[in-house]
Amino acid sequence: MSSVVSTATVRHLRGSAQKARLVIDMIRGKRVGEAQWILASTKKYAAAHIKKLLDSVVANAIDREPSINPDDLFVHTAFVNEGFRMKRVRPAPQGRAYRIQKRTCHITVKLGMEE
């Protein structure tokens, strides 16, 4: 059994939720050190932002409970929700206009500790 120690969320991150989920799925259930290594070696746009978020969650856990050892923490819950879409118009041939949707996402990471 494990309990959630700390939580952090990044909102309105540019990039689609589908692409961010590819990165989040790689770290779910992993220990913090292993997750940081995976994110550092992943060549995806979202990986850098998720690594920054993971560092923030670890800092939140240490701030909340100074006696906690970061090596004992693992990614308890991690999920990506779709954010708003910025709608833009792109000129097209013969006077038409194509609609462009610039997607955003919200990423939440929760750390747990083995009991």
N, C-alpha and C positions, 0 to 999 in steps of 0.2 A: 504494500500500500504506500502511496506517496501523497504528498500535499503540495499545493501550489505555494511558492515562496514569493514570487514577484511577477509583475506583468508590465508590458510596455506595448504601445501601439504607434504605428506611423500611419498617418492619414493623408489622402490625396497624393499618393506617390505616382508620378508619371510612369506609365507602362501598364499593360493589361494584366488583369488578375490571373489569366491563364498562364502567362509566362512567369509570373512571380510564384505560382503554385509549383512549377517545376523545380524551383530552388528550395522552397519551403519543404517539399516532400523529401528532399535529401537529408534534412537535418532533424526532422521530427523523431523524437525518441532517443536522440543521441546525447552523449555527455557534452558539456559546454566546450571543453577543449577540442574535442573531435569536430564539433559543429563549426567552431571558428576556423579550424584548419580546412574543412570542406569548403566553407564560404570564401576563404582566401584564395583557394586554388580553382574556383569555379569562374569560368569566363562568361558570365551572364550579367546583364545590366542590373538586375535586381539584387544580385549577390552582394555587391558593395553596400547597398542600402540595408539589406537584411543583416549583414555583419555589424553595421553601426547600431542597428536596433538591438541585436543580441548583446553587444557591449553595454548598451543602456540598461537592458534588463538585469545583467549581472551587477552593474553599479547600483541599481535600485535595490537588489537583494542585499548587497553589502551595506548600503545606507540604512536599510530597514533593520538588519540584524548584523552588527559588526563582527560577531564571533563566527559567522558562517564561512565555510571553506568553499570557494568557487569550484574546486575540483569535484565536490560532491553533488553539484547541480547538474540537471539534465533538462532537455527541452521537453516539458510535460505536454504542452499544447501549442500548436502553431497553425494558424489558418489565414486565408486571404479572402477578403470580400471585395466585390466590385464597388468602385467609387463612382463619382459623377463622370459624365462624358462631356468634354468640351467639343461643341459642335462648330465646325468651320466650313466654309464654302470655297471650293476650288474651281476656277474657270475651266470650262470644257469646250470642245469644238462646237461650232455653229450656234453660239450664243447660249449654250446650256451651262449648267453649274452642277458639279458633283459635290456630294456632301462628304465631309471628312469627319470622323469621330476620333478624337484624341482621348484615349481611355485612361482612367486612374484606378488605383486600388487602395484598400486599407489592409495593413498587415498587423496581426496581433501575435505576440509570442509570450508564453507563460512558462516560467521555470519551476521545476519541482525538485524535491529532495527525497532521496530514498530513506525510508524509516526503518 
